């Protein structure tokens, strides 16, 4: 069981007393679930991975490994910072109490009743349905998020393999150190040169540990956007769901209107079981018909109001979702560019170290 | 006793003219004083009813008087090189004859006639002949000259003239027998030191050879993964707008790193690996040379022991012993001088090869 300390010094527009309390990973998960359900139009920042994934051989896949724990701690901190710097999410009361209220926070979250919405939403999100008039922008965005997920996970897998191989190259050079040292013992003129060159080979072999440790942070930055892609996809799916809902409601309304019209004019345009039975067993009385029409008219009115509000809801959703998506796009482009730059800087630094070591080694070899 | 005569011509106790001494000394360091240039190239395969084999073209250019012409071009097969090596070993039992590439390589799936195998062998054969050419004594060996100049039929008839297989086997048997009898007993300190040195050197050079091969393998595996790494970034850039250029930039850099890795690998396989392998073979050769010296000593020691037990026929024995003592002294001196030469060369080779490794790595990181 690991707990993390949430220490928040300041959030947007509010003065928060410096406070610290302990939170488990599961509580972070609860917070995120709550935010996702409560703000379906927002691309909610993701949590760091629960289990170590994309490991190469030296990194342990053990969740208790201190390096993994440290990296997860940084990831959780990053999550809170993301939420705190989001114009909408940072105002949320549950988020605020996550940071400030030690006891009873879980109960507070559950009291909001978000779980009910969560269960039905989850079922719907996972169901397959076809939207007749999909919003092209959202469809494109969904494709993009799929592509992003696929390409980043491929990249992370290959990067892990490359790291593994690089580790091998560096570490085998360490064997030179030992052999050079033993060989130098039997040599007179060559001895010193060999010995000191061997020392540099040891330095070279050892340098890879720090280099790859740094690279893990780059991998974590990519992982964040791997998980962000999922959040993006979720927003698209929610919109799809809303759209489907809307279409179903409209369809329902149309069919009721038709039924009403048929009853009123007595013409049967569409085949219906009722129509058949009435033909077979005799038509209904005018009173019965009047009653039915009245019920339908009430339903139609309800339906029209519902449709209106659903349309409004949909338009609002689209507006605020796109606002957040634009914000997210800018953030993503900025962050990924920075990450690529830092990766390049890391590579340059690695090469500089390599140049230094081999320059020294060359000098030693020259003295042989 | 031709072996004795040839060794005699190299006795350091005989005063050498200053110019010939400088010639000897500078043979390796100053190629401008070289007067014999040999190349081995152009492998060709020959298919007969019985076998398939490869011949290599051996081109010799020389200004030496004892050669009838200044340029020769002959074709030789691996068997011919083996013959030359054994002739040199017979003629100069305590000189360090350079190693030949192995007959075949058991490890790995290198086919007997794969391009890689043939090229590695060709380079090693080239090295072999040049090392002989650079050697102050071996370069004037008659069989060497014939090897470089004779046409195919001339060479085969000359080969048949050498001591018969049977008599050579007899020599070997006697040599083995005498080694059983000893020779290490009265071994001068210097050669015991050489033996100890060679045992350790042999160990270390074998380990180095393994390490170098391992590094090559790890680099190749790294290269294979890197090949896949760059294109992923290009693929990603197709989905992006803003960061597409950055991603493409990273992809092209990774590809450049791939090329640099290929260069580094080539550097290893062209320079370090062949040299280390040559010295692995050298260490075996040197152990063999030290053993032969011990055998020669052993012959002397056993005759001396025999003399001690037989009081009669003293005169006969003492002449024989005198000859053997000379033989031992010549052998020892030849070995000592050649050993010093070998050590200097080894140092030079190791130095330049490891500097080359360092430089390759510097270029790699700079790129």
Interface residues (C-beta under 8 A of the other chain):
Chain A: X144 X147 X148 X151 X152 X154 X155 X158 X159 X161 X162 X164 X165 X166 X168 X169 X172 X173 X175 X176 X179 X182 X183 X185 X186 X189 X190 X193 X197 X329 X333 X336 X337 X340 X341 X343 X344 X347 X351 X352 X354 X355 X358 X359 X361 X362 X365 X366 X368
Chain B: X197 X200 X201 X204 X207 X208 X211 X214 X215 X218 X219 X221 X222 X225 X226 X228 X229 X232 X233 X235 X236 X239 X240 X242 X243 X246 X247 X250 X253 X347 X350 X351 X354 X355 X357 X358 X359 X361 X362 X364 X365 X366
